[in-house]
Amino acid sequence: MKKRLGPSDRLYPMPCPLVLGGTMEHADALAVAWIAIGGATPPTVVMALRQSRRTLELIRETGEFTVNIPRAADAAVVDYFGIVSGHDHDKFAESGWTLEPASVVSAPLVAECPYNLECRVLTEVDQGGSHVLVIGEIVESHAEENILDPTGAKVDVELLDPLVYIAGSREYRRLGEKVADAFSIGKTVKPE
Ligand SMILES: Cc1cc2nc3c(=O)[nH]c(=O)nc-3n(C[C@H](O)[C@H](O)[C@H](O)COP(=O)(O)O)c2cc1C
């Protein structure tokens, strides 16, 4: 038996990166759970931001932003970036977190986040509701060397240990154990 829960804005789980706008001289960032990859060629990211966000104002000024994946151990700082606004706080000065220059865009990376995407805004979609959709092209990515797998080309997710957000219960979690190989385990399911 399933119970109807009505229209929902929840997926389980959701990522919880810090999205940053601005420059090395003046930046702001916020926690964003409503974010996903939008395509592969070119690689894009799509996120839902409330019009009132200070970070959105800075993204609009330069047309650039970065997506910064935090470690699970840093939930407190990420939550702080998600409950305080750059309209009346300097979140980097107050948290002690720092910026480092990106390679391609003017928006810096969050130094304490081990995986980062550099993005350029492609378009904004006004849905006529609470949030605007910002779609960006991912023009570069960075990973700390100590979270890479032995090939050196891919992130080892256990080493990354990313923060995950659970809507509804409003919890931060970390990922659990590996269950199978994707694009592979499905081959063991044979038609009758
Ligand atoms: C776990 C979590 C997830 C959030 N996800 C979003 C989101 O997807 N979109 C959004 O606009 N705000 C989201 N917020 C709220 C913003 O992060 C928050 O309002 C922040 O203070 C805005 O900062 P700013 O005004 O400095 O940009 C989230 C907050 C938390 C704690």
The ligand as a Gaussian input file, in Angstrom:
#p B3LYP/6-31G(d) Opt

LIG

0 1
 C       20.318000      22.433000       3.341000
 C       19.947000      23.718000       2.639000
 C       19.612000      23.697000       1.293000
 C       19.245000      24.877000       0.630000
 N       18.941000      24.840000      -0.698000
 C       18.593000      25.993000      -1.344000
 C       18.292000      25.978000      -2.741000
 O       18.324000      24.939000      -3.399000
 N       17.973000      27.167000      -3.322000
 C       17.937000      28.348000      -2.624000
 O       17.641000      29.416000      -3.204000
 N       18.224000      28.383000      -1.303000
 C       18.570000      27.244000      -0.658000
 N       18.874000      27.272000       0.676000
 C       18.796000      28.533000       1.401000
 C       20.022000      29.438000       1.189000
 O       21.218000      28.706000       1.264000
 C       19.982000      30.531000       2.276000
 O       18.795000      31.286000       2.171000
 C       21.213000      31.436000       2.270000
 O       21.242000      32.108000       3.508000
 C       21.193000      32.463000       1.143000
 O       22.405000      33.160000       1.186000
 P       22.719000      34.474000       0.327000
 O       21.552000      35.425000       0.487000
 O       23.977000      34.968000       0.959000
 O       22.905000      34.044000      -1.095000
 C       19.240000      26.099000       1.342000
 C       19.579000      26.118000       2.702000
 C       19.945000      24.945000       3.342000
 C       20.319000      24.985000       4.806000

